[in-house]
Amino acid sequence: MTIEAIKSAIAALPLEERHSLASWLNELEYDDWDKQMVQDFSPGGRGMTLADKVKREIAEGKTISLLEGCDLAKTSRRQSHQ
């Protein structure tokens, strides 16, 4: 079956069945994404360099809270519009 045939078959589905299919596809994609995230942030994973850097910066006091960051961004936007 070709992609075009699948698209035509999906377009012919009743709305409720298309929603059900979309939900299933979304879950399938998120399952793959979740597996990749676990792999990336496991020991030796490609995301561990970033995680280690963030942990080091937190320990060194080089970070601010999310709330402080939002406040700084608001102040910066206000100043740039003046």
PDB file of N, CA, C and O in Angstrom:
ATOM      1  N   MET A   1       0.844  -1.176   0.000  1.00  0.00           N
ATOM      2  CA  MET A   1       0.000   0.000   0.000  1.00  0.00           C
ATOM      3  C   MET A   1       0.894   1.246   0.000  1.00  0.00           C
ATOM      4  O   MET A   1       1.882   1.308   0.732  1.00  0.00           O
ATOM      5  N   THR A   2       0.545   2.221  -0.814  1.00  0.00           N
ATOM      6  CA  THR A   2       1.334   3.446  -0.905  1.00  0.00           C
ATOM      7  C   THR A   2       0.863   4.464   0.137  1.00  0.00           C
ATOM      8  O   THR A   2      -0.225   4.343   0.701  1.00  0.00           O
ATOM      9  N   ILE A   3       1.694   5.448   0.371  1.00  0.00           N
ATOM     10  CA  ILE A   3       1.339   6.540   1.280  1.00  0.00           C
ATOM     11  C   ILE A   3       0.090   7.250   0.766  1.00  0.00           C
ATOM     12  O   ILE A   3      -0.793   7.596   1.550  1.00  0.00           O
ATOM     13  N   GLU A   4       0.012   7.468  -0.541  1.00  0.00           N
ATOM     14  CA  GLU A   4      -1.160   8.157  -1.105  1.00  0.00           C
ATOM     15  C   GLU A   4      -2.437   7.349  -0.866  1.00  0.00           C
ATOM     16  O   GLU A   4      -3.492   7.921  -0.592  1.00  0.00           O
ATOM     17  N   ALA A   5      -2.343   6.018  -0.968  1.00  0.00           N
ATOM     18  CA  ALA A   5      -3.517   5.171  -0.712  1.00  0.00           C
ATOM     19  C   ALA A   5      -3.903   5.244   0.763  1.00  0.00           C
ATOM     20  O   ALA A   5      -5.087   5.262   1.100  1.00  0.00           O
ATOM     21  N   ILE A   6      -2.908   5.285   1.635  1.00  0.00           N
ATOM     22  CA  ILE A   6      -3.176   5.401   3.075  1.00  0.00           C
ATOM     23  C   ILE A   6      -3.835   6.745   3.363  1.00  0.00           C
ATOM     24  O   ILE A   6      -4.810   6.813   4.112  1.00  0.00           O
ATOM     25  N   LYS A   7      -3.304   7.818   2.768  1.00  0.00           N
ATOM     26  CA  LYS A   7      -3.897   9.141   2.968  1.00  0.00           C
ATOM     27  C   LYS A   7      -5.348   9.170   2.504  1.00  0.00           C
ATOM     28  O   LYS A   7      -6.207   9.733   3.182  1.00  0.00           O
ATOM     29  N   SER A   8      -5.623   8.566   1.355  1.00  0.00           N
ATOM     30  CA  SER A   8      -6.996   8.530   0.838  1.00  0.00           C
ATOM     31  C   SER A   8      -7.908   7.740   1.768  1.00  0.00           C
ATOM     32  O   SER A   8      -9.048   8.132   2.018  1.00  0.00           O
ATOM     33  N   ALA A   9      -7.392   6.621   2.278  1.00  0.00           N
ATOM     34  CA  ALA A   9      -8.187   5.801   3.190  1.00  0.00           C
ATOM     35  C   ALA A   9      -8.475   6.563   4.482  1.00  0.00           C
ATOM     36  O   ALA A   9      -9.582   6.483   5.015  1.00  0.00           O
ATOM     37  N   ILE A  10      -7.498   7.293   4.983  1.00  0.00           N
ATOM     38  CA  ILE A  10      -7.692   8.077   6.205  1.00  0.00           C
ATOM     39  C   ILE A  10      -8.707   9.185   5.964  1.00  0.00           C
ATOM     40  O   ILE A  10      -9.579   9.426   6.798  1.00  0.00           O
ATOM     41  N   ALA A  11      -8.594   9.860   4.822  1.00  0.00           N
ATOM     42  CA  ALA A  11      -9.525  10.950   4.503  1.00  0.00           C
ATOM     43  C   ALA A  11     -10.961  10.443   4.407  1.00  0.00           C
ATOM     44  O   ALA A  11     -11.900  11.200   4.652  1.00  0.00           O
ATOM     45  N   ALA A  12     -11.143   9.171   4.052  1.00  0.00           N
ATOM     46  CA  ALA A  12     -12.485   8.600   3.910  1.00  0.00           C
ATOM     47  C   ALA A  12     -13.081   8.145   5.246  1.00  0.00           C
ATOM     48  O   ALA A  12     -14.268   7.826   5.317  1.00  0.00           O
ATOM     49  N   LEU A  13     -12.272   8.116   6.292  1.00  0.00           N
ATOM     50  CA  LEU A  13     -12.769   7.683   7.608  1.00  0.00           C
ATOM     51  C   LEU A  13     -13.738   8.716   8.188  1.00  0.00           C
ATOM     52  O   LEU A  13     -13.617   9.912   7.927  1.00  0.00           O
ATOM     53  N   PRO A  14     -14.697   8.234   8.974  1.00  0.00           N
ATOM     54  CA  PRO A  14     -15.541   9.176   9.711  1.00  0.00           C
ATOM     55  C   PRO A  14     -14.689   9.979  10.695  1.00  0.00           C
ATOM     56  O   PRO A  14     -13.642   9.511  11.141  1.00  0.00           O
ATOM     57  N   LEU A  15     -15.140  11.180  11.029  1.00  0.00           N
ATOM     58  CA  LEU A  15     -14.373  12.095  11.881  1.00  0.00           C
ATOM     59  C   LEU A  15     -13.914  11.431  13.177  1.00  0.00           C
ATOM     60  O   LEU A  15     -12.753  11.581  13.558  1.00  0.00           O
ATOM     61  N   GLU A  16     -14.779  10.713  13.852  1.00  0.00           N
ATOM     62  CA  GLU A  16     -14.425  10.078  15.130  1.00  0.00           C
ATOM     63  C   GLU A  16     -13.285   9.069  14.955  1.00  0.00           C
ATOM     64  O   GLU A  16     -12.392   8.980  15.798  1.00  0.00           O
ATOM     65  N   GLU A  17     -13.324   8.311  13.858  1.00  0.00           N
ATOM     66  CA  GLU A  17     -12.263   7.335  13.613  1.00  0.00           C
ATOM     67  C   GLU A  17     -10.943   8.021  13.245  1.00  0.00           C
ATOM     68  O   GLU A  17      -9.873   7.529  13.604  1.00  0.00           O
ATOM     69  N   ARG A  18     -11.010   9.158  12.528  1.00  0.00           N
ATOM     70  CA  ARG A  18      -9.785   9.921  12.230  1.00  0.00           C
ATOM     71  C   ARG A  18      -9.169  10.445  13.515  1.00  0.00           C
ATOM     72  O   ARG A  18      -7.950  10.420  13.682  1.00  0.00           O
ATOM     73  N   HIS A  19     -10.017  10.924  14.430  1.00  0.00           N
ATOM     74  CA  HIS A  19      -9.503  11.404  15.715  1.00  0.00           C
ATOM     75  C   HIS A  19      -8.851  10.269  16.501  1.00  0.00           C
ATOM     76  O   HIS A  19      -7.804  10.453  17.120  1.00  0.00           O
ATOM     77  N   SER A  20      -9.475   9.105  16.469  1.00  0.00           N
ATOM     78  CA  SER A  20      -8.921   7.946  17.159  1.00  0.00           C
ATOM     79  C   SER A  20      -7.561   7.565  16.554  1.00  0.00           C
ATOM     80  O   SER A  20      -6.615   7.270  17.285  1.00  0.00           O
ATOM     81  N   LEU A  21      -7.469   7.571  15.234  1.00  0.00           N
ATOM     82  CA  LEU A  21      -6.215   7.262  14.544  1.00  0.00           C
ATOM     83  C   LEU A  21      -5.148   8.306  14.873  1.00  0.00           C
ATOM     84  O   LEU A  21      -3.998   7.955  15.137  1.00  0.00           O
ATOM     85  N   ALA A  22      -5.522   9.574  14.859  1.00  0.00           N
ATOM     86  CA  ALA A  22      -4.571  10.643  15.174  1.00  0.00           C
ATOM     87  C   ALA A  22      -4.044  10.484  16.595  1.00  0.00           C
ATOM     88  O   ALA A  22      -2.853  10.671  16.844  1.00  0.00           O
ATOM     89  N   SER A  23      -4.920  10.145  17.516  1.00  0.00           N
ATOM     90  CA  SER A  23      -4.506   9.930  18.900  1.00  0.00           C
ATOM     91  C   SER A  23      -3.524   8.774  18.991  1.00  0.00           C
ATOM     92  O   SER A  23      -2.510   8.875  19.683  1.00  0.00           O
ATOM     93  N   TRP A  24      -3.807   7.696  18.312  1.00  0.00           N
ATOM     94  CA  TRP A  24      -2.919   6.535  18.314  1.00  0.00           C
ATOM     95  C   TRP A  24      -1.557   6.888  17.715  1.00  0.00           C
ATOM     96  O   TRP A  24      -0.522   6.515  18.267  1.00  0.00           O
ATOM     97  N   LEU A  25      -1.551   7.597  16.602  1.00  0.00           N
ATOM     98  CA  LEU A  25      -0.286   7.998  15.984  1.00  0.00           C
ATOM     99  C   LEU A  25       0.512   8.909  16.912  1.00  0.00           C
ATOM    100  O   LEU A  25       1.733   8.790  17.017  1.00  0.00           O
ATOM    101  N   ASN A  26      -0.187   9.813  17.580  1.00  0.00           N
ATOM    102  CA  ASN A  26       0.472  10.716  18.515  1.00  0.00           C
ATOM    103  C   ASN A  26       1.134   9.928  19.646  1.00  0.00           C
ATOM    104  O   ASN A  26       2.279  10.202  20.004  1.00  0.00           O
ATOM    105  N   GLU A  27       0.432   8.968  20.199  1.00  0.00           N
ATOM    106  CA  GLU A  27       0.998   8.129  21.266  1.00  0.00           C
ATOM    107  C   GLU A  27       2.201   7.355  20.754  1.00  0.00           C
ATOM    108  O   GLU A  27       3.201   7.223  21.459  1.00  0.00           O
ATOM    109  N   LEU A  28       2.115   6.849  19.544  1.00  0.00           N
ATOM    110  CA  LEU A  28       3.215   6.101  18.941  1.00  0.00           C
ATOM    111  C   LEU A  28       4.460   6.985  18.813  1.00  0.00           C
ATOM    112  O   LEU A  28       5.567   6.556  19.138  1.00  0.00           O
ATOM    113  N   GLU A  29       4.273   8.205  18.344  1.00  0.00           N
ATOM    114  CA  GLU A  29       5.388   9.138  18.205  1.00  0.00           C
ATOM    115  C   GLU A  29       5.976   9.490  19.568  1.00  0.00           C
ATOM    116  O   GLU A  29       7.197   9.528  19.718  1.00  0.00           O
ATOM    117  N   TYR A  30       5.127   9.749  20.563  1.00  0.00           N
ATOM    118  CA  TYR A  30       5.626  10.091  21.889  1.00  0.00           C
ATOM    119  C   TYR A  30       6.365   8.919  22.521  1.00  0.00           C
ATOM    120  O   TYR A  30       7.352   9.124  23.227  1.00  0.00           O
ATOM    121  N   ASP A  31       5.909   7.702  22.281  1.00  0.00           N
ATOM    122  CA  ASP A  31       6.625   6.534  22.804  1.00  0.00           C
ATOM    123  C   ASP A  31       8.043   6.494  22.249  1.00  0.00           C
ATOM    124  O   ASP A  31       8.996   6.246  22.988  1.00  0.00           O
ATOM    125  N   ASP A  32       8.184   6.738  20.943  1.00  0.00           N
ATOM    126  CA  ASP A  32       9.515   6.747  20.331  1.00  0.00           C
ATOM    127  C   ASP A  32      10.353   7.896  20.893  1.00  0.00           C
ATOM    128  O   ASP A  32      11.542   7.725  21.161  1.00  0.00           O
ATOM    129  N   TRP A  33       9.730   9.071  21.073  1.00  0.00           N
ATOM    130  CA  TRP A  33      10.431  10.237  21.605  1.00  0.00           C
ATOM    131  C   TRP A  33      10.883   9.960  23.040  1.00  0.00           C
ATOM    132  O   TRP A  33      12.016  10.272  23.406  1.00  0.00           O
ATOM    133  N   ASP A  34       9.992   9.372  23.856  1.00  0.00           N
ATOM    134  CA  ASP A  34      10.346   9.040  25.239  1.00  0.00           C
ATOM    135  C   ASP A  34      11.527   8.080  25.298  1.00  0.00           C
ATOM    136  O   ASP A  34      12.437   8.254  26.110  1.00  0.00           O
ATOM    137  N   LYS A  35      11.511   7.070  24.441  1.00  0.00           N
ATOM    138  CA  LYS A  35      12.614   6.103  24.412  1.00  0.00           C
ATOM    139  C   LYS A  35      13.928   6.802  24.053  1.00  0.00           C
ATOM    140  O   LYS A  35      14.973   6.502  24.629  1.00  0.00           O
ATOM    141  N   GLN A  36      13.870   7.736  23.098  1.00  0.00           N
ATOM    142  CA  GLN A  36      15.077   8.459  22.701  1.00  0.00           C
ATOM    143  C   GLN A  36      15.582   9.327  23.841  1.00  0.00           C
ATOM    144  O   GLN A  36      16.790   9.406  24.065  1.00  0.00           O
ATOM    145  N   MET A  37      14.673   9.985  24.573  1.00  0.00           N
ATOM    146  CA  MET A  37      15.080  10.822  25.704  1.00  0.00           C
ATOM    147  C   MET A  37      15.762   9.980  26.783  1.00  0.00           C
ATOM    148  O   MET A  37      16.781  10.392  27.337  1.00  0.00           O
ATOM    149  N   VAL A  38      15.214   8.824  27.078  1.00  0.00           N
ATOM    150  CA  VAL A  38      15.820   7.939  28.081  1.00  0.00           C
ATOM    151  C   VAL A  38      17.216   7.545  27.627  1.00  0.00           C
ATOM    152  O   VAL A  38      18.160   7.556  28.417  1.00  0.00           O
ATOM    153  N   GLN A  39      17.343   7.200  26.361  1.00  0.00           N
ATOM    154  CA  GLN A  39      18.649   6.803  25.825  1.00  0.00           C
ATOM    155  C   GLN A  39      19.637   7.979  25.888  1.00  0.00           C
ATOM    156  O   GLN A  39      20.788   7.804  26.287  1.00  0.00           O
ATOM    157  N   ASP A  40      19.183   9.171  25.495  1.00  0.00           N
ATOM    158  CA  ASP A  40      20.073  10.338  25.467  1.00  0.00           C
ATOM    159  C   ASP A  40      20.555  10.741  26.853  1.00  0.00           C
ATOM    160  O   ASP A  40      21.683  11.209  27.005  1.00  0.00           O
ATOM    161  N   PHE A  41      19.708  10.562  27.868  1.00  0.00           N
ATOM    162  CA  PHE A  41      20.076  11.025  29.204  1.00  0.00           C
ATOM    163  C   PHE A  41      20.419   9.892  30.163  1.00  0.00           C
ATOM    164  O   PHE A  41      20.362  10.059  31.382  1.00  0.00           O
ATOM    165  N   SER A  42      20.773   8.751  29.609  1.00  0.00           N
ATOM    166  CA  SER A  42      21.329   7.647  30.389  1.00  0.00           C
ATOM    167  C   SER A  42      22.844   7.804  30.389  1.00  0.00           C
ATOM    168  O   SER A  42      23.389   8.496  29.529  1.00  0.00           O
ATOM    169  N   PRO A  43      23.535   7.175  31.337  1.00  0.00           N
ATOM    170  CA  PRO A  43      25.001   7.288  31.349  1.00  0.00           C
ATOM    171  C   PRO A  43      25.594   6.966  29.975  1.00  0.00           C
ATOM    172  O   PRO A  43      25.310   5.926  29.380  1.00  0.00           O
ATOM    173  N   GLY A  44      26.422   7.888  29.494  1.00  0.00           N
ATOM    174  CA  GLY A  44      27.038   7.718  28.183  1.00  0.00           C
ATOM    175  C   GLY A  44      26.213   8.262  27.040  1.00  0.00           C
ATOM    176  O   GLY A  44      26.689   8.301  25.906  1.00  0.00           O
ATOM    177  N   GLY A  45      24.983   8.685  27.307  1.00  0.00           N
ATOM    178  CA  GLY A  45      24.115   9.219  26.265  1.00  0.00           C
ATOM    179  C   GLY A  45      24.559  10.602  25.820  1.00  0.00           C
ATOM    180  O   GLY A  45      25.280  11.299  26.534  1.00  0.00           O
ATOM    181  N   ARG A  46      24.117  10.989  24.629  1.00  0.00           N
ATOM    182  CA  ARG A  46      24.579  12.262  24.070  1.00  0.00           C
ATOM    183  C   ARG A  46      24.070  13.480  24.830  1.00  0.00           C
ATOM    184  O   ARG A  46      24.639  14.562  24.684  1.00  0.00           O
ATOM    185  N   GLY A  47      23.035  13.348  25.623  1.00  0.00           N
ATOM    186  CA  GLY A  47      22.518  14.468  26.399  1.00  0.00           C
ATOM    187  C   GLY A  47      23.208  14.658  27.735  1.00  0.00           C
ATOM    188  O   GLY A  47      22.994  15.666  28.409  1.00  0.00           O
ATOM    189  N   MET A  48      24.028  13.705  28.121  1.00  0.00           N
ATOM    190  CA  MET A  48      24.671  13.772  29.436  1.00  0.00           C
ATOM    191  C   MET A  48      25.678  14.908  29.548  1.00  0.00           C
ATOM    192  O   MET A  48      25.873  15.442  30.639  1.00  0.00           O
ATOM    193  N   THR A  49      26.317  15.288  28.462  1.00  0.00           N
ATOM    194  CA  THR A  49      27.257  16.414  28.492  1.00  0.00           C
ATOM    195  C   THR A  49      26.513  17.676  28.906  1.00  0.00           C
ATOM    196  O   THR A  49      26.989  18.436  29.748  1.00  0.00           O
ATOM    197  N   LEU A  50      25.349  17.895  28.315  1.00  0.00           N
ATOM    198  CA  LEU A  50      24.542  19.057  28.666  1.00  0.00           C
ATOM    199  C   LEU A  50      24.055  18.972  30.110  1.00  0.00           C
ATOM    200  O   LEU A  50      24.124  19.956  30.847  1.00  0.00           O
ATOM    201  N   ALA A  51      23.570  17.815  30.514  1.00  0.00           N
ATOM    202  CA  ALA A  51      23.079  17.640  31.887  1.00  0.00           C
ATOM    203  C   ALA A  51      24.199  17.897  32.894  1.00  0.00           C
ATOM    204  O   ALA A  51      23.976  18.546  33.917  1.00  0.00           O
ATOM    205  N   ASP A  52      25.391  17.399  32.614  1.00  0.00           N
ATOM    206  CA  ASP A  52      26.531  17.610  33.508  1.00  0.00           C
ATOM    207  C   ASP A  52      26.902  19.091  33.580  1.00  0.00           C
ATOM    208  O   ASP A  52      27.224  19.599  34.655  1.00  0.00           O
ATOM    209  N   LYS A  53      26.858  19.785  32.441  1.00  0.00           N
ATOM    210  CA  LYS A  53      27.169  21.219  32.419  1.00  0.00           C
ATOM    211  C   LYS A  53      26.164  21.992  33.268  1.00  0.00           C
ATOM    212  O   LYS A  53      26.551  22.864  34.046  1.00  0.00           O
ATOM    213  N   VAL A  54      24.886  21.680  33.125  1.00  0.00           N
ATOM    214  CA  VAL A  54      23.852  22.370  33.896  1.00  0.00           C
ATOM    215  C   VAL A  54      24.040  22.111  35.391  1.00  0.00           C
ATOM    216  O   VAL A  54      23.955  23.038  36.197  1.00  0.00           O
ATOM    217  N   LYS A  55      24.293  20.867  35.758  1.00  0.00           N
ATOM    218  CA  LYS A  55      24.519  20.541  37.173  1.00  0.00           C
ATOM    219  C   LYS A  55      25.717  21.308  37.732  1.00  0.00           C
ATOM    220  O   LYS A  55      25.676  21.798  38.861  1.00  0.00           O
ATOM    221  N   ARG A  56      26.779  21.409  36.939  1.00  0.00           N
ATOM    222  CA  ARG A  56      27.985  22.129  37.368  1.00  0.00           C
ATOM    223  C   ARG A  56      27.686  23.623  37.550  1.00  0.00           C
ATOM    224  O   ARG A  56      28.127  24.231  38.526  1.00  0.00           O
ATOM    225  N   GLU A  57      26.943  24.205  36.618  1.00  0.00           N
ATOM    226  CA  GLU A  57      26.613  25.626  36.720  1.00  0.00           C
ATOM    227  C   GLU A  57      25.706  25.905  37.926  1.00  0.00           C
ATOM    228  O   GLU A  57      25.841  26.942  38.575  1.00  0.00           O
ATOM    229  N   ILE A  58      24.802  25.000  38.221  1.00  0.00           N
ATOM    230  CA  ILE A  58      23.952  25.154  39.405  1.00  0.00           C
ATOM    231  C   ILE A  58      24.817  25.116  40.660  1.00  0.00           C
ATOM    232  O   ILE A  58      24.672  25.957  41.548  1.00  0.00           O
ATOM    233  N   ALA A  59      25.716  24.136  40.729  1.00  0.00           N
ATOM    234  CA  ALA A  59      26.598  23.996  41.898  1.00  0.00           C
ATOM    235  C   ALA A  59      27.501  25.217  42.074  1.00  0.00           C
ATOM    236  O   ALA A  59      27.845  25.577  43.200  1.00  0.00           O
ATOM    237  N   GLU A  60      27.884  25.852  40.970  1.00  0.00           N
ATOM    238  CA  GLU A  60      28.763  27.019  41.029  1.00  0.00           C
ATOM    239  C   GLU A  60      27.985  28.326  41.221  1.00  0.00           C
ATOM    240  O   GLU A  60      28.578  29.404  41.257  1.00  0.00           O
ATOM    241  N   GLY A  61      26.672  28.227  41.343  1.00  0.00           N
ATOM    242  CA  GLY A  61      25.860  29.420  41.546  1.00  0.00           C
ATOM    243  C   GLY A  61      25.736  30.305  40.311  1.00  0.00           C
ATOM    244  O   GLY A  61      25.476  31.502  40.433  1.00  0.00           O
ATOM    245  N   LYS A  62      25.916  29.746  39.155  1.00  0.00           N
ATOM    246  CA  LYS A  62      25.872  30.520  37.913  1.00  0.00           C
ATOM    247  C   LYS A  62      24.471  30.572  37.296  1.00  0.00           C
ATOM    248  O   LYS A  62      24.318  31.017  36.159  1.00  0.00           O
ATOM    249  N   THR A  63      23.469  30.131  38.016  1.00  0.00           N
ATOM    250  CA  THR A  63      22.122  30.102  37.468  1.00  0.00           C
ATOM    251  C   THR A  63      21.190  30.991  38.286  1.00  0.00           C
ATOM    252  O   THR A  63      21.504  31.385  39.409  1.00  0.00           O
ATOM    253  N   ILE A  64      20.046  31.292  37.699  1.00  0.00           N
ATOM    254  CA  ILE A  64      18.999  32.004  38.414  1.00  0.00           C
ATOM    255  C   ILE A  64      17.717  31.201  38.280  1.00  0.00           C
ATOM    256  O   ILE A  64      17.617  30.315  37.431  1.00  0.00           O
ATOM    257  N   SER A  65      16.748  31.507  39.109  1.00  0.00           N
ATOM    258  CA  SER A  65      15.497  30.771  39.052  1.00  0.00           C
ATOM    259  C   SER A  65      14.725  31.137  37.782  1.00  0.00           C
ATOM    260  O   SER A  65      14.990  32.167  37.162  1.00  0.00           O
ATOM    261  N   LEU A  66      13.795  30.307  37.410  1.00  0.00           N
ATOM    262  CA  LEU A  66      12.957  30.560  36.244  1.00  0.00           C
ATOM    263  C   LEU A  66      12.197  31.874  36.414  1.00  0.00           C
ATOM    264  O   LEU A  66      12.074  32.654  35.470  1.00  0.00           O
ATOM    265  N   LEU A  67      11.695  32.109  37.608  1.00  0.00           N
ATOM    266  CA  LEU A  67      10.956  33.335  37.884  1.00  0.00           C
ATOM    267  C   LEU A  67      11.846  34.565  37.677  1.00  0.00           C
ATOM    268  O   LEU A  67      11.419  35.548  37.073  1.00  0.00           O
ATOM    269  N   GLU A  68      13.083  34.506  38.180  1.00  0.00           N
ATOM    270  CA  GLU A  68      14.014  35.614  37.974  1.00  0.00           C
ATOM    271  C   GLU A  68      14.308  35.819  36.490  1.00  0.00           C
ATOM    272  O   GLU A  68      14.388  36.953  36.017  1.00  0.00           O
ATOM    273  N   GLY A  69      14.463  34.740  35.776  1.00  0.00           N
ATOM    274  CA  GLY A  69      14.716  34.821  34.335  1.00  0.00           C
ATOM    275  C   GLY A  69      13.552  35.461  33.595  1.00  0.00           C
ATOM    276  O   GLY A  69      13.759  36.259  32.681  1.00  0.00           O
ATOM    277  N   CYS A  70      12.330  35.115  33.984  1.00  0.00           N
ATOM    278  CA  CYS A  70      11.151  35.715  33.362  1.00  0.00           C
ATOM    279  C   CYS A  70      11.091  37.206  33.664  1.00  0.00           C
ATOM    280  O   CYS A  70      10.782  38.009  32.784  1.00  0.00           O
ATOM    281  N   ASP A  71      11.384  37.573  34.896  1.00  0.00           N
ATOM    282  CA  ASP A  71      11.400  38.988  35.271  1.00  0.00           C
ATOM    283  C   ASP A  71      12.443  39.760  34.465  1.00  0.00           C
ATOM    284  O   ASP A  71      12.172  40.865  33.996  1.00  0.00           O
ATOM    285  N   LEU A  72      13.623  39.186  34.306  1.00  0.00           N
ATOM    286  CA  LEU A  72      14.666  39.837  33.512  1.00  0.00           C
ATOM    287  C   LEU A  72      14.235  40.004  32.054  1.00  0.00           C
ATOM    288  O   LEU A  72      14.493  41.039  31.439  1.00  0.00           O
ATOM    289  N   ALA A  73      13.583  38.991  31.513  1.00  0.00           N
ATOM    290  CA  ALA A  73      13.121  39.065  30.123  1.00  0.00           C
ATOM    291  C   ALA A  73      12.073  40.159  29.959  1.00  0.00           C
ATOM    292  O   ALA A  73      12.099  40.899  28.976  1.00  0.00           O
ATOM    293  N   LYS A  74      11.150  40.267  30.915  1.00  0.00           N
ATOM    294  CA  LYS A  74      10.126  41.317  30.857  1.00  0.00           C
ATOM    295  C   LYS A  74      10.775  42.697  30.907  1.00  0.00           C
ATOM    296  O   LYS A  74      10.421  43.586  30.133  1.00  0.00           O
ATOM    297  N   THR A  75      11.716  42.865  31.813  1.00  0.00           N
ATOM    298  CA  THR A  75      12.412  44.147  31.937  1.00  0.00           C
ATOM    299  C   THR A  75      13.144  44.484  30.641  1.00  0.00           C
ATOM    300  O   THR A  75      13.103  45.623  30.176  1.00  0.00           O
ATOM    301  N   SER A  76      13.800  43.510  30.073  1.00  0.00           N
ATOM    302  CA  SER A  76      14.545  43.719  28.833  1.00  0.00           C
ATOM    303  C   SER A  76      13.606  44.108  27.690  1.00  0.00           C
ATOM    304  O   SER A  76      13.928  45.000  26.904  1.00  0.00           O
ATOM    305  N   ARG A  77      12.448  43.448  27.591  1.00  0.00           N
ATOM    306  CA  ARG A  77      11.477  43.776  26.541  1.00  0.00           C
ATOM    307  C   ARG A  77      10.953  45.203  26.710  1.00  0.00           C
ATOM    308  O   ARG A  77      10.824  45.948  25.738  1.00  0.00           O
ATOM    309  N   ARG A  78      10.653  45.570  27.956  1.00  0.00           N
ATOM    310  CA  ARG A  78      10.148  46.917  28.225  1.00  0.00           C
ATOM    311  C   ARG A  78      11.187  47.961  27.799  1.00  0.00           C
ATOM    312  O   ARG A  78      10.844  48.970  27.183  1.00  0.00           O
ATOM    313  N   GLN A  79      12.452  47.712  28.131  1.00  0.00           N
ATOM    314  CA  GLN A  79      13.507  48.664  27.812  1.00  0.00           C
ATOM    315  C   GLN A  79      13.724  48.782  26.313  1.00  0.00           C
ATOM    316  O   GLN A  79      14.040  49.862  25.814  1.00  0.00           O
ATOM    317  N   SER A  80      13.558  47.687  25.597  1.00  0.00           N
ATOM    318  CA  SER A  80      13.780  47.717  24.144  1.00  0.00           C
ATOM    319  C   SER A  80      12.632  48.393  23.404  1.00  0.00           C
ATOM    320  O   SER A  80      12.804  48.819  22.263  1.00  0.00           O
ATOM    321  N   HIS A  81      11.469  48.497  24.030  1.00  0.00           N
ATOM    322  CA  HIS A  81      10.315  49.145  23.401  1.00  0.00           C
ATOM    323  C   HIS A  81      10.247  50.641  23.728  1.00  0.00           C
ATOM    324  O   HIS A  81       9.369  51.340  23.222  1.00  0.00           O
ATOM    325  N   GLN A  82      11.140  51.127  24.547  1.00  0.00           N
ATOM    326  CA  GLN A  82      11.105  52.551  24.920  1.00  0.00           C
ATOM    327  C   GLN A  82      11.927  53.384  23.979  1.00  0.00           C
ATOM    328  O   GLN A  82      12.009  54.601  24.144  1.00  0.00           O
TER     329      GLN A  82
END
